[in-house]
Amino acid sequence: MDVFHRIEHIPVAVVNIATGHGGTYFQPNGGAVAVVPVAWLQWQLRGDHKAVASFVGKDCGLYTDPKWAFQKKKIP
């Protein structure tokens, strides 16, 4: 979290789920945890408007889903 708090010049997000250190990566296709970085890359690298909805806005998907703890900076 120290690095997150120090970053001030680029969009950054921290997303956590209460599953322990390994997350859900051992589940098929990486489980729920794998969905978040894939959505981030789809948005950042491909401009995917569907993926944007996970991160942008006060009612974005990660804010409204209670299983996620979501913090962001430099993202509307």
PDB file with SEQRES, HELIX, SHEET and CRYST1 records, atoms N, CA, C and O in Angstrom:
SEQRES   1 A   76  MET ASP VAL PHE HIS ARG ILE GLU HIS ILE PRO VAL ALA          
SEQRES   2 A   76  VAL VAL ASN ILE ALA THR GLY HIS GLY GLY THR TYR PHE          
SEQRES   3 A   76  GLN PRO ASN GLY GLY ALA VAL ALA VAL VAL PRO VAL ALA          
SEQRES   4 A   76  TRP LEU GLN TRP GLN LEU ARG GLY ASP HIS LYS ALA VAL          
SEQRES   5 A   76  ALA SER PHE VAL GLY LYS ASP CYS GLY LEU TYR THR ASP          
SEQRES   6 A   76  PRO LYS TRP ALA PHE GLN LYS LYS LYS ILE PRO                  
HELIX    1 AA1 ASP A    2  ARG A    6  1                                   5    
HELIX    2 AA2 PRO A   28  GLY A   30  5                                   3    
HELIX    3 AA3 GLY A   31  ARG A   46  1                                  16    
HELIX    4 AA4 HIS A   49  VAL A   52  1                                   4    
HELIX    5 AA5 GLY A   61  THR A   64  1                                   4    
SHEET    1 AA1 2 VAL A  12  ILE A  17  0                                        
SHEET    2 AA1 2 TRP A  68  LYS A  73 -1                                        
CRYST1    1.000    1.000    1.000  90.00  90.00  90.00 P 1           1          
ATOM      1  N   MET A   1       0.819  -1.189   0.000  1.00  0.00           N  
ATOM      2  CA  MET A   1       0.000   0.000   0.000  1.00  0.00           C  
ATOM      3  C   MET A   1       0.867   1.259   0.000  1.00  0.00           C  
ATOM      4  O   MET A   1       0.426   2.320  -0.441  1.00  0.00           O  
ATOM      5  N   ASP A   2       2.090   1.138   0.492  1.00  0.00           N  
ATOM      6  CA  ASP A   2       2.985   2.287   0.500  1.00  0.00           C  
ATOM      7  C   ASP A   2       3.204   2.803  -0.916  1.00  0.00           C  
ATOM      8  O   ASP A   2       3.171   4.012  -1.146  1.00  0.00           O  
ATOM      9  N   VAL A   3       3.425   1.910  -1.854  1.00  0.00           N  
ATOM     10  CA  VAL A   3       3.649   2.318  -3.244  1.00  0.00           C  
ATOM     11  C   VAL A   3       2.390   2.997  -3.796  1.00  0.00           C  
ATOM     12  O   VAL A   3       2.489   4.026  -4.463  1.00  0.00           O  
ATOM     13  N   PHE A   4       1.226   2.439  -3.527  1.00  0.00           N  
ATOM     14  CA  PHE A   4      -0.024   3.052  -3.977  1.00  0.00           C  
ATOM     15  C   PHE A   4      -0.126   4.491  -3.480  1.00  0.00           C  
ATOM     16  O   PHE A   4      -0.474   5.386  -4.250  1.00  0.00           O  
ATOM     17  N   HIS A   5       0.170   4.719  -2.222  1.00  0.00           N  
ATOM     18  CA  HIS A   5       0.062   6.060  -1.655  1.00  0.00           C  
ATOM     19  C   HIS A   5       1.092   7.032  -2.226  1.00  0.00           C  
ATOM     20  O   HIS A   5       0.859   8.241  -2.229  1.00  0.00           O  
ATOM     21  N   ARG A   6       2.209   6.533  -2.702  1.00  0.00           N  
ATOM     22  CA  ARG A   6       3.253   7.395  -3.268  1.00  0.00           C  
ATOM     23  C   ARG A   6       2.996   7.772  -4.722  1.00  0.00           C  
ATOM     24  O   ARG A   6       3.475   8.807  -5.185  1.00  0.00           O  
ATOM     25  N   ILE A   7       2.258   6.960  -5.437  1.00  0.00           N  
ATOM     26  CA  ILE A   7       2.005   7.230  -6.855  1.00  0.00           C  
ATOM     27  C   ILE A   7       1.030   8.394  -6.980  1.00  0.00           C  
ATOM     28  O   ILE A   7      -0.075   8.359  -6.439  1.00  0.00           O  
ATOM     29  N   GLU A   8       1.458   9.418  -7.700  1.00  0.00           N  
ATOM     30  CA  GLU A   8       0.622  10.610  -7.875  1.00  0.00           C  
ATOM     31  C   GLU A   8       0.490  11.048  -9.332  1.00  0.00           C  
ATOM     32  O   GLU A   8      -0.270  11.972  -9.620  1.00  0.00           O  
ATOM     33  N   HIS A   9       1.204  10.414 -10.252  1.00  0.00           N  
ATOM     34  CA  HIS A   9       1.290  10.937 -11.611  1.00  0.00           C  
ATOM     35  C   HIS A   9       0.602  10.090 -12.684  1.00  0.00           C  
ATOM     36  O   HIS A   9       0.527  10.514 -13.837  1.00  0.00           O  
ATOM     37  N   ILE A  10       0.104   8.913 -12.336  1.00  0.00           N  
ATOM     38  CA  ILE A  10      -0.553   8.044 -13.310  1.00  0.00           C  
ATOM     39  C   ILE A  10      -1.797   7.415 -12.667  1.00  0.00           C  
ATOM     40  O   ILE A  10      -1.906   7.374 -11.442  1.00  0.00           O  
ATOM     41  N   PRO A  11      -2.727   6.928 -13.486  1.00  0.00           N  
ATOM     42  CA  PRO A  11      -3.868   6.213 -12.920  1.00  0.00           C  
ATOM     43  C   PRO A  11      -3.402   4.942 -12.211  1.00  0.00           C  
ATOM     44  O   PRO A  11      -2.563   4.202 -12.724  1.00  0.00           O  
ATOM     45  N   VAL A  12      -3.955   4.705 -11.034  1.00  0.00           N  
ATOM     46  CA  VAL A  12      -3.575   3.524 -10.263  1.00  0.00           C  
ATOM     47  C   VAL A  12      -4.783   3.034  -9.463  1.00  0.00           C  
ATOM     48  O   VAL A  12      -5.606   3.829  -9.010  1.00  0.00           O  
ATOM     49  N   ALA A  13      -4.874   1.733  -9.300  1.00  0.00           N  
ATOM     50  CA  ALA A  13      -5.965   1.144  -8.529  1.00  0.00           C  
ATOM     51  C   ALA A  13      -5.429   0.005  -7.677  1.00  0.00           C  
ATOM     52  O   ALA A  13      -4.480  -0.681  -8.057  1.00  0.00           O  
ATOM     53  N   VAL A  14      -6.044  -0.185  -6.533  1.00  0.00           N  
ATOM     54  CA  VAL A  14      -5.763  -1.326  -5.663  1.00  0.00           C  
ATOM     55  C   VAL A  14      -7.086  -2.031  -5.428  1.00  0.00           C  
ATOM     56  O   VAL A  14      -8.068  -1.425  -4.999  1.00  0.00           O  
ATOM     57  N   VAL A  15      -7.091  -3.320  -5.718  1.00  0.00           N  
ATOM     58  CA  VAL A  15      -8.315  -4.099  -5.587  1.00  0.00           C  
ATOM     59  C   VAL A  15      -7.994  -5.335  -4.750  1.00  0.00           C  
ATOM     60  O   VAL A  15      -7.060  -6.077  -5.053  1.00  0.00           O  
ATOM     61  N   ASN A  16      -8.772  -5.547  -3.704  1.00  0.00           N  
ATOM     62  CA  ASN A  16      -8.564  -6.703  -2.835  1.00  0.00           C  
ATOM     63  C   ASN A  16      -9.868  -7.461  -2.635  1.00  0.00           C  
ATOM     64  O   ASN A  16     -10.961  -6.897  -2.696  1.00  0.00           O  
ATOM     65  N   ILE A  17      -9.714  -8.751  -2.396  1.00  0.00           N  
ATOM     66  CA  ILE A  17     -10.841  -9.617  -2.088  1.00  0.00           C  
ATOM     67  C   ILE A  17     -10.395 -10.505  -0.923  1.00  0.00           C  
ATOM     68  O   ILE A  17      -9.230 -10.897  -0.852  1.00  0.00           O  
ATOM     69  N   ALA A  18     -11.289 -10.813  -0.041  1.00  0.00           N  
ATOM     70  CA  ALA A  18     -10.948 -11.574   1.173  1.00  0.00           C  
ATOM     71  C   ALA A  18     -10.839 -13.070   0.881  1.00  0.00           C  
ATOM     72  O   ALA A  18     -11.701 -13.858   1.268  1.00  0.00           O  
ATOM     73  N   THR A  19      -9.756 -13.444   0.187  1.00  0.00           N  
ATOM     74  CA  THR A  19      -9.539 -14.862  -0.124  1.00  0.00           C  
ATOM     75  C   THR A  19      -8.177 -15.358   0.330  1.00  0.00           C  
ATOM     76  O   THR A  19      -7.860 -16.531   0.135  1.00  0.00           O  
ATOM     77  N   GLY A  20      -7.372 -14.507   0.925  1.00  0.00           N  
ATOM     78  CA  GLY A  20      -6.042 -14.917   1.348  1.00  0.00           C  
ATOM     79  C   GLY A  20      -4.996 -14.542   0.328  1.00  0.00           C  
ATOM     80  O   GLY A  20      -5.303 -13.992  -0.730  1.00  0.00           O  
ATOM     81  N   HIS A  21      -3.751 -14.846   0.660  1.00  0.00           N  
ATOM     82  CA  HIS A  21      -2.611 -14.396  -0.131  1.00  0.00           C  
ATOM     83  C   HIS A  21      -2.637 -14.882  -1.579  1.00  0.00           C  
ATOM     84  O   HIS A  21      -2.279 -14.120  -2.478  1.00  0.00           O  
ATOM     85  N   GLY A  22      -3.040 -16.101  -1.828  1.00  0.00           N  
ATOM     86  CA  GLY A  22      -3.030 -16.648  -3.190  1.00  0.00           C  
ATOM     87  C   GLY A  22      -4.214 -16.229  -4.024  1.00  0.00           C  
ATOM     88  O   GLY A  22      -4.287 -16.561  -5.207  1.00  0.00           O  
ATOM     89  N   GLY A  23      -5.157 -15.497  -3.424  1.00  0.00           N  
ATOM     90  CA  GLY A  23      -6.334 -15.086  -4.169  1.00  0.00           C  
ATOM     91  C   GLY A  23      -7.093 -16.278  -4.709  1.00  0.00           C  
ATOM     92  O   GLY A  23      -7.279 -17.273  -4.009  1.00  0.00           O  
ATOM     93  N   THR A  24      -7.522 -16.182  -5.928  1.00  0.00           N  
ATOM     94  CA  THR A  24      -8.257 -17.277  -6.568  1.00  0.00           C  
ATOM     95  C   THR A  24      -7.503 -17.800  -7.796  1.00  0.00           C  
ATOM     96  O   THR A  24      -8.076 -18.489  -8.639  1.00  0.00           O  
ATOM     97  N   TYR A  25      -6.226 -17.467  -7.882  1.00  0.00           N  
ATOM     98  CA  TYR A  25      -5.469 -17.826  -9.080  1.00  0.00           C  
ATOM     99  C   TYR A  25      -5.350 -19.327  -9.322  1.00  0.00           C  
ATOM    100  O   TYR A  25      -5.056 -19.738 -10.445  1.00  0.00           O  
ATOM    101  N   PHE A  26      -5.568 -20.155  -8.308  1.00  0.00           N  
ATOM    102  CA  PHE A  26      -5.502 -21.602  -8.505  1.00  0.00           C  
ATOM    103  C   PHE A  26      -6.810 -22.178  -9.021  1.00  0.00           C  
ATOM    104  O   PHE A  26      -6.875 -23.366  -9.338  1.00  0.00           O  
ATOM    105  N   GLN A  27      -7.840 -21.372  -9.110  1.00  0.00           N  
ATOM    106  CA  GLN A  27      -9.118 -21.801  -9.675  1.00  0.00           C  
ATOM    107  C   GLN A  27      -9.028 -21.741 -11.200  1.00  0.00           C  
ATOM    108  O   GLN A  27      -8.132 -21.095 -11.741  1.00  0.00           O  
ATOM    109  N   PRO A  28      -9.937 -22.400 -11.884  1.00  0.00           N  
ATOM    110  CA  PRO A  28      -9.915 -22.342 -13.353  1.00  0.00           C  
ATOM    111  C   PRO A  28      -9.914 -20.896 -13.857  1.00  0.00           C  
ATOM    112  O   PRO A  28     -10.669 -20.058 -13.363  1.00  0.00           O  
ATOM    113  N   ASN A  29      -9.078 -20.621 -14.823  1.00  0.00           N  
ATOM    114  CA  ASN A  29      -8.927 -19.292 -15.431  1.00  0.00           C  
ATOM    115  C   ASN A  29      -8.570 -18.208 -14.421  1.00  0.00           C  
ATOM    116  O   ASN A  29      -8.795 -17.027 -14.686  1.00  0.00           O  
ATOM    117  N   GLY A  30      -8.022 -18.579 -13.279  1.00  0.00           N  
ATOM    118  CA  GLY A  30      -7.603 -17.608 -12.282  1.00  0.00           C  
ATOM    119  C   GLY A  30      -8.698 -17.147 -11.343  1.00  0.00           C  
ATOM    120  O   GLY A  30      -8.442 -16.342 -10.447  1.00  0.00           O  
ATOM    121  N   GLY A  31      -9.906 -17.636 -11.526  1.00  0.00           N  
ATOM    122  CA  GLY A  31     -11.015 -17.277 -10.643  1.00  0.00           C  
ATOM    123  C   GLY A  31     -11.360 -15.799 -10.710  1.00  0.00           C  
ATOM    124  O   GLY A  31     -10.993 -15.104 -11.657  1.00  0.00           O  
ATOM    125  N   ALA A  32     -12.070 -15.328  -9.693  1.00  0.00           N  
ATOM    126  CA  ALA A  32     -12.560 -13.946  -9.652  1.00  0.00           C  
ATOM    127  C   ALA A  32     -11.429 -12.927  -9.663  1.00  0.00           C  
ATOM    128  O   ALA A  32     -11.562 -11.862 -10.266  1.00  0.00           O  
ATOM    129  N   VAL A  33     -10.325 -13.239  -9.008  1.00  0.00           N  
ATOM    130  CA  VAL A  33      -9.214 -12.281  -8.919  1.00  0.00           C  
ATOM    131  C   VAL A  33      -8.617 -11.987 -10.290  1.00  0.00           C  
ATOM    132  O   VAL A  33      -8.197 -10.857 -10.538  1.00  0.00           O  
ATOM    133  N   ALA A  34      -8.569 -12.953 -11.171  1.00  0.00           N  
ATOM    134  CA  ALA A  34      -7.974 -12.758 -12.495  1.00  0.00           C  
ATOM    135  C   ALA A  34      -8.796 -11.825 -13.378  1.00  0.00           C  
ATOM    136  O   ALA A  34      -8.261 -11.226 -14.310  1.00  0.00           O  
ATOM    137  N   VAL A  35     -10.069 -11.700 -13.097  1.00  0.00           N  
ATOM    138  CA  VAL A  35     -10.937 -10.854 -13.909  1.00  0.00           C  
ATOM    139  C   VAL A  35     -10.501  -9.385 -13.843  1.00  0.00           C  
ATOM    140  O   VAL A  35     -10.596  -8.664 -14.837  1.00  0.00           O  
ATOM    141  N   VAL A  36     -10.027  -8.945 -12.683  1.00  0.00           N  
ATOM    142  CA  VAL A  36      -9.683  -7.534 -12.490  1.00  0.00           C  
ATOM    143  C   VAL A  36      -8.484  -7.107 -13.344  1.00  0.00           C  
ATOM    144  O   VAL A  36      -8.612  -6.131 -14.084  1.00  0.00           O  
ATOM    145  N   PRO A  37      -7.337  -7.771 -13.288  1.00  0.00           N  
ATOM    146  CA  PRO A  37      -6.228  -7.311 -14.136  1.00  0.00           C  
ATOM    147  C   PRO A  37      -6.519  -7.456 -15.622  1.00  0.00           C  
ATOM    148  O   PRO A  37      -6.036  -6.660 -16.427  1.00  0.00           O  
ATOM    149  N   VAL A  38      -7.297  -8.455 -15.992  1.00  0.00           N  
ATOM    150  CA  VAL A  38      -7.657  -8.590 -17.404  1.00  0.00           C  
ATOM    151  C   VAL A  38      -8.516  -7.404 -17.839  1.00  0.00           C  
ATOM    152  O   VAL A  38      -8.304  -6.852 -18.919  1.00  0.00           O  
ATOM    153  N   ALA A  39      -9.478  -7.010 -17.013  1.00  0.00           N  
ATOM    154  CA  ALA A  39     -10.305  -5.840 -17.334  1.00  0.00           C  
ATOM    155  C   ALA A  39      -9.451  -4.579 -17.420  1.00  0.00           C  
ATOM    156  O   ALA A  39      -9.645  -3.755 -18.313  1.00  0.00           O  
ATOM    157  N   TRP A  40      -8.498  -4.427 -16.485  1.00  0.00           N  
ATOM    158  CA  TRP A  40      -7.603  -3.263 -16.509  1.00  0.00           C  
ATOM    159  C   TRP A  40      -6.820  -3.215 -17.827  1.00  0.00           C  
ATOM    160  O   TRP A  40      -6.728  -2.161 -18.457  1.00  0.00           O  
ATOM    161  N   LEU A  41      -6.264  -4.339 -18.235  1.00  0.00           N  
ATOM    162  CA  LEU A  41      -5.495  -4.383 -19.479  1.00  0.00           C  
ATOM    163  C   LEU A  41      -6.387  -4.156 -20.694  1.00  0.00           C  
ATOM    164  O   LEU A  41      -5.982  -3.484 -21.643  1.00  0.00           O  
ATOM    165  N   GLN A  42      -7.596  -4.710 -20.672  1.00  0.00           N  
ATOM    166  CA  GLN A  42      -8.531  -4.478 -21.782  1.00  0.00           C  
ATOM    167  C   GLN A  42      -8.834  -2.988 -21.924  1.00  0.00           C  
ATOM    168  O   GLN A  42      -8.917  -2.467 -23.037  1.00  0.00           O  
ATOM    169  N   TRP A  43      -8.997  -2.310 -20.793  1.00  0.00           N  
ATOM    170  CA  TRP A  43      -9.272  -0.874 -20.814  1.00  0.00           C  
ATOM    171  C   TRP A  43      -8.036  -0.090 -21.249  1.00  0.00           C  
ATOM    172  O   TRP A  43      -8.106   0.715 -22.178  1.00  0.00           O  
ATOM    173  N   GLN A  44      -6.912  -0.321 -20.585  1.00  0.00           N  
ATOM    174  CA  GLN A  44      -5.712   0.480 -20.817  1.00  0.00           C  
ATOM    175  C   GLN A  44      -5.063   0.219 -22.176  1.00  0.00           C  
ATOM    176  O   GLN A  44      -4.564   1.149 -22.810  1.00  0.00           O  
ATOM    177  N   LEU A  45      -5.065  -1.026 -22.627  1.00  0.00           N  
ATOM    178  CA  LEU A  45      -4.355  -1.363 -23.860  1.00  0.00           C  
ATOM    179  C   LEU A  45      -5.248  -1.411 -25.089  1.00  0.00           C  
ATOM    180  O   LEU A  45      -4.789  -1.179 -26.207  1.00  0.00           O  
ATOM    181  N   ARG A  46      -6.533  -1.714 -24.879  1.00  0.00           N  
ATOM    182  CA  ARG A  46      -7.434  -1.857 -26.023  1.00  0.00           C  
ATOM    183  C   ARG A  46      -8.552  -0.830 -26.059  1.00  0.00           C  
ATOM    184  O   ARG A  46      -9.317  -0.778 -27.022  1.00  0.00           O  
ATOM    185  N   GLY A  47      -8.655  -0.011 -25.019  1.00  0.00           N  
ATOM    186  CA  GLY A  47      -9.714   0.991 -24.993  1.00  0.00           C  
ATOM    187  C   GLY A  47     -11.101   0.390 -24.909  1.00  0.00           C  
ATOM    188  O   GLY A  47     -12.068   0.991 -25.379  1.00  0.00           O  
ATOM    189  N   ASP A  48     -11.210  -0.775 -24.324  1.00  0.00           N  
ATOM    190  CA  ASP A  48     -12.479  -1.505 -24.223  1.00  0.00           C  
ATOM    191  C   ASP A  48     -13.440  -0.750 -23.301  1.00  0.00           C  
ATOM    192  O   ASP A  48     -13.195  -0.634 -22.100  1.00  0.00           O  
ATOM    193  N   HIS A  49     -14.535  -0.239 -23.873  1.00  0.00           N  
ATOM    194  CA  HIS A  49     -15.494   0.550 -23.102  1.00  0.00           C  
ATOM    195  C   HIS A  49     -16.258  -0.278 -22.078  1.00  0.00           C  
ATOM    196  O   HIS A  49     -16.697   0.256 -21.060  1.00  0.00           O  
ATOM    197  N   LYS A  50     -16.420  -1.551 -22.327  1.00  0.00           N  
ATOM    198  CA  LYS A  50     -17.072  -2.431 -21.353  1.00  0.00           C  
ATOM    199  C   LYS A  50     -16.192  -2.585 -20.113  1.00  0.00           C  
ATOM    200  O   LYS A  50     -16.700  -2.584 -18.992  1.00  0.00           O  
ATOM    201  N   ALA A  51     -14.892  -2.716 -20.300  1.00  0.00           N  
ATOM    202  CA  ALA A  51     -13.950  -2.868 -19.188  1.00  0.00           C  
ATOM    203  C   ALA A  51     -13.842  -1.592 -18.361  1.00  0.00           C  
ATOM    204  O   ALA A  51     -13.594  -1.658 -17.157  1.00  0.00           O  
ATOM    205  N   VAL A  52     -14.024  -0.437 -18.987  1.00  0.00           N  
ATOM    206  CA  VAL A  52     -13.968   0.843 -18.280  1.00  0.00           C  
ATOM    207  C   VAL A  52     -14.971   0.875 -17.137  1.00  0.00           C  
ATOM    208  O   VAL A  52     -14.694   1.455 -16.086  1.00  0.00           O  
ATOM    209  N   ALA A  53     -16.121   0.265 -17.328  1.00  0.00           N  
ATOM    210  CA  ALA A  53     -17.196   0.291 -16.335  1.00  0.00           C  
ATOM    211  C   ALA A  53     -16.793  -0.354 -15.011  1.00  0.00           C  
ATOM    212  O   ALA A  53     -17.437  -0.111 -13.991  1.00  0.00           O  
ATOM    213  N   SER A  54     -15.754  -1.160 -15.008  1.00  0.00           N  
ATOM    214  CA  SER A  54     -15.281  -1.759 -13.759  1.00  0.00           C  
ATOM    215  C   SER A  54     -14.552  -0.753 -12.883  1.00  0.00           C  
ATOM    216  O   SER A  54     -14.507  -0.915 -11.663  1.00  0.00           O  
ATOM    217  N   PHE A  55     -13.979   0.288 -13.488  1.00  0.00           N  
ATOM    218  CA  PHE A  55     -13.071   1.186 -12.775  1.00  0.00           C  
ATOM    219  C   PHE A  55     -13.518   2.646 -12.703  1.00  0.00           C  
ATOM    220  O   PHE A  55     -13.165   3.341 -11.750  1.00  0.00           O  
ATOM    221  N   VAL A  56     -14.271   3.120 -13.667  1.00  0.00           N  
ATOM    222  CA  VAL A  56     -14.566   4.544 -13.791  1.00  0.00           C  
ATOM    223  C   VAL A  56     -15.953   4.878 -13.239  1.00  0.00           C  
ATOM    224  O   VAL A  56     -16.930   4.167 -13.475  1.00  0.00           O  
ATOM    225  N   GLY A  57     -16.001   5.982 -12.497  1.00  0.00           N  
ATOM    226  CA  GLY A  57     -17.265   6.477 -11.969  1.00  0.00           C  
ATOM    227  C   GLY A  57     -17.509   6.036 -10.538  1.00  0.00           C  
ATOM    228  O   GLY A  57     -16.952   5.041 -10.074  1.00  0.00           O  
ATOM    229  N   LYS A  58     -18.350   6.792  -9.848  1.00  0.00           N  
ATOM    230  CA  LYS A  58     -18.626   6.465  -8.449  1.00  0.00           C  
ATOM    231  C   LYS A  58     -19.463   5.206  -8.311  1.00  0.00           C  
ATOM    232  O   LYS A  58     -19.499   4.609  -7.235  1.00  0.00           O  
ATOM    233  N   ASP A  59     -20.131   4.793  -9.369  1.00  0.00           N  
ATOM    234  CA  ASP A  59     -20.928   3.567  -9.347  1.00  0.00           C  
ATOM    235  C   ASP A  59     -20.310   2.476 -10.204  1.00  0.00           C  
ATOM    236  O   ASP A  59     -21.023   1.626 -10.737  1.00  0.00           O  
ATOM    237  N   CYS A  60     -18.980   2.495 -10.343  1.00  0.00           N  
ATOM    238  CA  CYS A  60     -18.312   1.489 -11.164  1.00  0.00           C  
ATOM    239  C   CYS A  60     -18.470   0.098 -10.550  1.00  0.00           C  
ATOM    240  O   CYS A  60     -18.781  -0.037  -9.367  1.00  0.00           O  
ATOM    241  N   GLY A  61     -18.260  -0.900 -11.345  1.00  0.00           N  
ATOM    242  CA  GLY A  61     -18.479  -2.276 -10.927  1.00  0.00           C  
ATOM    243  C   GLY A  61     -17.738  -2.698  -9.675  1.00  0.00           C  
ATOM    244  O   GLY A  61     -18.296  -3.414  -8.844  1.00  0.00           O  
ATOM    245  N   LEU A  62     -16.494  -2.271  -9.520  1.00  0.00           N  
ATOM    246  CA  LEU A  62     -15.722  -2.684  -8.350  1.00  0.00           C  
ATOM    247  C   LEU A  62     -16.161  -1.957  -7.084  1.00  0.00           C  
ATOM    248  O   LEU A  62     -16.008  -2.496  -5.988  1.00  0.00           O  
ATOM    249  N   TYR A  63     -16.704  -0.749  -7.206  1.00  0.00           N  
ATOM    250  CA  TYR A  63     -17.231  -0.039  -6.033  1.00  0.00           C  
ATOM    251  C   TYR A  63     -18.553  -0.652  -5.566  1.00  0.00           C  
ATOM    252  O   TYR A  63     -18.812  -0.753  -4.367  1.00  0.00           O  
ATOM    253  N   THR A  64     -19.365  -1.050  -6.507  1.00  0.00           N  
ATOM    254  CA  THR A  64     -20.709  -1.518  -6.149  1.00  0.00           C  
ATOM    255  C   THR A  64     -20.758  -2.987  -5.768  1.00  0.00           C  
ATOM    256  O   THR A  64     -21.756  -3.432  -5.201  1.00  0.00           O  
ATOM    257  N   ASP A  65     -19.721  -3.752  -6.057  1.00  0.00           N  
ATOM    258  CA  ASP A  65     -19.692  -5.170  -5.683  1.00  0.00           C  
ATOM    259  C   ASP A  65     -19.084  -5.305  -4.289  1.00  0.00           C  
ATOM    260  O   ASP A  65     -17.904  -5.008  -4.106  1.00  0.00           O  
ATOM    261  N   PRO A  66     -19.861  -5.743  -3.306  1.00  0.00           N  
ATOM    262  CA  PRO A  66     -19.392  -5.755  -1.914  1.00  0.00           C  
ATOM    263  C   PRO A  66     -18.232  -6.706  -1.620  1.00  0.00           C  
ATOM    264  O   PRO A  66     -17.598  -6.581  -0.572  1.00  0.00           O  
ATOM    265  N   LYS A  67     -17.941  -7.641  -2.504  1.00  0.00           N  
ATOM    266  CA  LYS A  67     -16.834  -8.563  -2.215  1.00  0.00           C  
ATOM    267  C   LYS A  67     -15.460  -7.920  -2.443  1.00  0.00           C  
ATOM    268  O   LYS A  67     -14.443  -8.465  -2.014  1.00  0.00           O  
ATOM    269  N   TRP A  68     -15.428  -6.759  -3.121  1.00  0.00           N  
ATOM    270  CA  TRP A  68     -14.169  -6.105  -3.437  1.00  0.00           C  
ATOM    271  C   TRP A  68     -13.921  -4.898  -2.542  1.00  0.00           C  
ATOM    272  O   TRP A  68     -14.842  -4.144  -2.229  1.00  0.00           O  
ATOM    273  N   ALA A  69     -12.667  -4.723  -2.136  1.00  0.00           N  
ATOM    274  CA  ALA A  69     -12.192  -3.482  -1.517  1.00  0.00           C  
ATOM    275  C   ALA A  69     -11.423  -2.757  -2.618  1.00  0.00           C  
ATOM    276  O   ALA A  69     -10.426  -3.274  -3.123  1.00  0.00           O  
ATOM    277  N   PHE A  70     -11.879  -1.571  -2.989  1.00  0.00           N  
ATOM    278  CA  PHE A  70     -11.361  -0.891  -4.175  1.00  0.00           C  
ATOM    279  C   PHE A  70     -10.970   0.533  -3.834  1.00  0.00           C  
ATOM    280  O   PHE A  70     -11.762   1.290  -3.273  1.00  0.00           O  
ATOM    281  N   GLN A  71      -9.734   0.892  -4.182  1.00  0.00           N  
ATOM    282  CA  GLN A  71      -9.242   2.259  -4.044  1.00  0.00           C  
ATOM    283  C   GLN A  71      -8.622   2.669  -5.374  1.00  0.00           C  
ATOM    284  O   GLN A  71      -8.003   1.856  -6.060  1.00  0.00           O  
ATOM    285  N   LYS A  72      -8.793   3.928  -5.725  1.00  0.00           N  
ATOM    286  CA  LYS A  72      -8.227   4.388  -6.994  1.00  0.00           C  
ATOM    287  C   LYS A  72      -7.759   5.825  -6.865  1.00  0.00           C  
ATOM    288  O   LYS A  72      -8.211   6.576  -6.000  1.00  0.00           O  
ATOM    289  N   LYS A  73      -6.832   6.191  -7.758  1.00  0.00           N  
ATOM    290  CA  LYS A  73      -6.320   7.552  -7.857  1.00  0.00           C  
ATOM    291  C   LYS A  73      -6.118   7.888  -9.333  1.00  0.00           C  
ATOM    292  O   LYS A  73      -5.723   7.030 -10.123  1.00  0.00           O  
ATOM    293  N   LYS A  74      -6.387   9.123  -9.694  1.00  0.00           N  
ATOM    294  CA  LYS A  74      -6.235   9.601 -11.069  1.00  0.00           C  
ATOM    295  C   LYS A  74      -7.149   8.855 -12.041  1.00  0.00           C  
ATOM    296  O   LYS A  74      -6.867   8.789 -13.237  1.00  0.00           O  
ATOM    297  N   ILE A  75      -8.237   8.298 -11.524  1.00  0.00           N  
ATOM    298  CA  ILE A  75      -9.246   7.631 -12.344  1.00  0.00           C  
ATOM    299  C   ILE A  75     -10.580   8.304 -11.996  1.00  0.00           C  
ATOM    300  O   ILE A  75     -10.965   8.355 -10.828  1.00  0.00           O  
ATOM    301  N   PRO A  76     -11.282   8.819 -13.010  1.00  0.00           N  
ATOM    302  CA  PRO A  76     -12.544   9.516 -12.709  1.00  0.00           C  
ATOM    303  C   PRO A  76     -13.575   8.628 -12.014  1.00  0.00           C  
ATOM    304  O   PRO A  76     -14.675   9.085 -11.705  1.00  0.00           O  
TER     305      PRO A  76                                                      
END                                                                             
